[in-house]
Amino acid sequence: MGLIVTGGTVVFPKENALQQVELLIENGVIAALGSDLPRTGHIVREVNGYILPGLIDVHVHLRDPGQEHKETIETGTMAAAAGGFTQVCAMPNTSPVLDTPALVRDVIARAKQYGYATVRPIAAITKGEQGEELTDFRALQQAGAVAVSDDGRGVQSAGVMYRALRAASALNLPVAVHAEDNSLAHGGHIHAGRVADKLGVQGIPGAAETAMIARDLWLAEETGARLHCCHVSAAAAVTVLRQGKAAGVRVTAEVTPHHLLLTEDAVWDWEANAKVNPPLRSERDRLACVQGLLDGTLDLVATDHAPHTAAEKANGLSAAPFGLVGLETSFPLLYTAFVKSGVLTLPELVHRMATRPAEVFGLPGGTLVVGGAADLTVIDPDTAGVVDPTAFLSKGRNTPFAGRELWGWPVLTMHKGRVVYERD
Ligand SMILES: [Zn+2]
């Protein structure tokens, strides 16, 4: 017996199209797409709103193993489902660091047990993320790692990065870089700018990011590797990426909702809940990120979901850890800011949050097609809702978006044909 989903408007990002069609789901797979599908022997489920391919977030911190007080694979994937995501890439800066095939396999297996979303681990570039000795990329890839990254810190040595890119290139494995030159960034807490000056807090200049992206771009050009730049935040970094792409370098990049929507001024209202790495920067940087997203220099949106406890975030701007949660707010934030305002069409936004992420990381999904997994989310464009961190399924409540009125909330998420989230 199959399930027919009817009443919704399906989003086709590749065609930039919206179409009122029904879906027939059988055995977790989309068996048919069309109008007036035969009902015999099937359950019919009526939905309201837009039906999107399951969103894909290529940058999340599930904190598991080792920091389960911040998040677990279970709570992180529940949060993903609530945010409309059916696949997430988990960053390796856990404890221990995800630098062996056994650890990679364990994360995949435990995520499968819960079944809320597919977890695609990203393994470390260097052992223990120490920036020195490369991990075994081939073995990690065979275990299921979809990319390598030392996210949370930059690979300081150009020589180590060069060897990493050469090794990854031979395997066609993406290298996702957290670009941060410690000689420029070390000891900083927020953007080196107006607010840091007023507060007398040490700042992190945009150049800490731009310098390393420029270095890695030309290392990628020489090695032919697939370079992916995480959470781009600085105007000059967008410029450098635009030049690199024009020169034919195989580079892709992501931007977060917070870098698209907030500036350093968020620190006044939100203190440590606006402390994130890379930091929220100037209005000029923010506008450059928006422009980069619109013109395709920045390929996709990723949340950099980084849960911390309230106690950790209460330690003040200097002592609190970096990071914001994002899984449960990112779609409505961007729907409200860009689609409702007419800057992007809904299929264009979905393209940046599902289709491009799948393409860049070589994942299945990202569009709804016959024969593909029934990973989808239904969003309600008409009902406003306010961001309420106390209602998050994530253990993290650290968001500078609390209290915002947003549209486009996910109301139903299906993972492999199974309902994994329903908004009441
Ligand atoms: Zn990072």
Boltz pocket constraint, residues with backbone or C-beta under 6 A from the ligand:
constraints:
  - pocket:
      binder: B
      contacts: [[A, 151], [A, 152], [A, 153], [A, 178], [A, 230], [A, 231], [A, 277], [A, 278]]
      max_distance: 6.0
